[in-house]
Amino acid sequence: MNIALTYNIRHRKPSLKNKKAIEEAEFDDTATIKGISNALKKLGHKVFLIEANKSAFLKFYKLKPKIDLVFNIAEGYGQDREAQIPMILEILKIPYVGSKPITQAICLNKAKTKEILSFYRIPTPKFQIFKEINDKPKNNLKFPLIVKPNSEGSSKGIFQSSFVKNKKELKEKIKELIKTYDNPVLVEEFLIGREITIGLIGNDPVEILPPVEIDFSALPKNFIPIDSYETKWIIDNPKSKIKTVICPAKIDNKLWQKIKNICLKTKEVLDILDWCRIDLRLDKNGIPNVLDINQIPGIIPDPKENSRFTLAARMAGYTYEEMLNKIIKSAFQRYNINY
């Protein structure tokens, strides 16, 4: 098969001091792009590399007769960015891996996602969206709170300082994030329980990969136990002695069944296709709450990296190539293409 791999390149290593590095947090480095490309070639595919920039539409238009499927890991730029490549492919009628544009756009918008989850009674932390600096918090929100950009991923904009304990800290953080990211700010109640992330592959049936737990026990003593930018990108790196993930997580059958049911229902109500990763956190009563939906989860090939989806697939017994093949196969089945 002829497969186009579309992506955005990260040019800088993660850093707390470099604003450009933080801006590129969701993008993939050249080693990851090369690793995915090589894995697709090992599966017997011819690979076309297409960067998700302003010339992407024209490149897809010219290559359309040659492309059987697009493997999309592009994050895009600006508002509704994750929907950009899927929309181009819809216009050109080119099959692709992943959800439709509307699902991509909704899942990038954390508040809209939580509204839908709440409607279907899927547990998610209480929240409020702040569009302006002077918006006042609702009385039903209980401190401490977590403050984050409404439309970012990969812990972008979520720092240790995102944990706020009073109205003064809340207002300061909202002002900072609105100014920095130029989009609304989501504020949600902090849940004290364990944090777990779940990878899903396929549509009918859906395979739920082994659970990955974010382990905060080895973090510095002054750290708040959240999956912040510092935790995910600075402390958790191949050279670090601190391990921040456990896979498979030790979960009893009752809790595991709850988690699986919530993930399957979340996938259904949001119409998520082919693959995703769902982040959850337990509340004080041990009930799993959905924190975030990763429509395009990171899949770093290097086993030294704690790439959560890749790690879970490896624990399920899949090689990197087999993981990609399973995702691709689910997309071809949706399009009724023999593979």
GIKA-V88842 format. One line per field, one symbol per residue. ss: DSSP state (h for helix, s for strand, l for the rest). A space follows every 50 residues. Layout:
ss->???
This chain:
ss->lsssssslslllllllllhhhhhllllslhhhhhhhhhhhhhlllsssss sllllhhhhhhhhhhhllsssslllllllllhhhhhhhhhhhlllsllll hhhhhhhhlhhhhhhhhhhlllllllssssllllllllllllllsssssl lllllllllhhhssllhhhhhhhhhhhhhhhlllssssslllllssssss slllllsslllsssllllllllllllllhhhhhhhlllllllllssslll llhhhhhhhhhhhhhhhhhhllllsssssssslllllsssssssllllll lllllllhhhhhhhhllllhhhhhhhhhhhhhhhlllll
